[in-house]
Amino acid sequence: MKVSPSLKSLKSRHKANKIVRRKGKIYIINKVAPRYKARQG
């Protein structure tokens, strides 16, 4: 999982990326290609 200060650029890497908020952290999840998972902070 990539940890990044800004997720805006990472969201555009794959069309199946979704931004999800869990427990105060922001995540990018991708069921099609899980290698694009990312977390804010």
N, C-alpha and C positions, 0 to 999 in steps of 0.2 A: 504494500500500500504506500502510495506517495503522500507525503505530508507537505502541504504547500501554504504559504501565507495568502494566496489568492487562487480561487478555484475557477474564476471566469474563463481563463485561457484553457484550463484542463477540460472543462465541460465540452468544448468544441472539438475535442480530439476524436470523438466517436459519436455517431448519431443516437446510440442507445443509452448514453449517459443520462442519469437522472440525479438531481440534487435533492438530498434528504437531510432533515434536521433531526438529530437524536441526542438527547441529554446535553443540549447546549452546544454540541459540535455539529459542524456541517460536513456532510459526506457526499461523495459522488459514488453511486453504485451503478454497475453495468452487468446485467445477467448474461448478456450475449458474449462479452469478452471481459472476464473478471480482472484482467491485468490493468484495467483503467481505473480501479478503485483508488479513491483519494480521500484525504481528510484535511479540513482546514486547521491551521495553527501549528 
